[in-house]
Amino acid sequence: MIKTSITIPNELFDEAKNISGNFSAFVTEAIRESIRRNKVEKALKSHGKWADRKKKSADIVNELRAEDGRAYAKRSD
């Protein structure tokens, strides 16, 4: 855990305190939700970026596994 100092408007602090009673927990949850939304937005923006590639994903992975020096990716029977 880290203890930090932030500056926010009084009315925002008061409203958050009234909703939660535990300001730190409220801020922690708000930050988690903001990070989650950011990740979702980033993933949605990248959707379709690889649509024009010439090879299938499985072919790319198999080629990477077959490269010299990547013996850890080989499967034993």
N, C-alpha and C positions, 0 to 999 in steps of 0.2 A: 504494500500500500504506500501511497505517497500523499503527503499533506501539502496542499497548495493554497494559494490565495487568488481569488478572482474578483473582478469588479463587474457588478451587474446593477441594473436599476432597482431601486427599493421596491417598487410595485411588483416586479417580477419575482424578487426574493420572497416577498410576503405571500404572493399567490402560490408559489411552489411550496412554501412552508405550510400553508393552509391545506393544500391538497395532500401532502405526504406526511407532514410532521417530522420527517427525517430528511433534511435538505441534501445531505451527502448521498443518501440512497436515491433520492429523486434525480439528482444531477448525474449520478452514475448510470441509472437506467436511461436517461435522456441521451447520454453520450453513446451508450451501447446501441440504442435504436437509431441514432443518426449514422453511426458506422455501418450498421446493417443495411440501412436504406442506401447509403453510398455504394456499398458493395453490389447490391442488387442493381442499382442504376448503371454501374460500370459494366456488369455482366450483360445487361440488356443492350447497352450501347455496342458491345462487341458481338452481339448476335448477328450471324450472317457474314462476318468479316472474312471467314474462311470458305465461304460458299463457292468461290471461284477457283479454289485450288484444284490442281489437275489430278492429285492422288487421293486415295481414300485414307482416312486416319489409320486404319489397321495396317495398310501398306507402309506408311511412314514409320510407325512403331516397329514393324518387323525389320525395316531397313536399319533403324537405329540399333536394334538388338543384334543385328548381324555384323555391325562394324567391328573392326579389329580393336582389341583392348576393352571390349565390353563383355567379357566372358561371364560376368556376374548375371547377365540377363538371359543367358542360355538356360534352357530347361533340360533337366535330365529325365530320362524315361524310367 
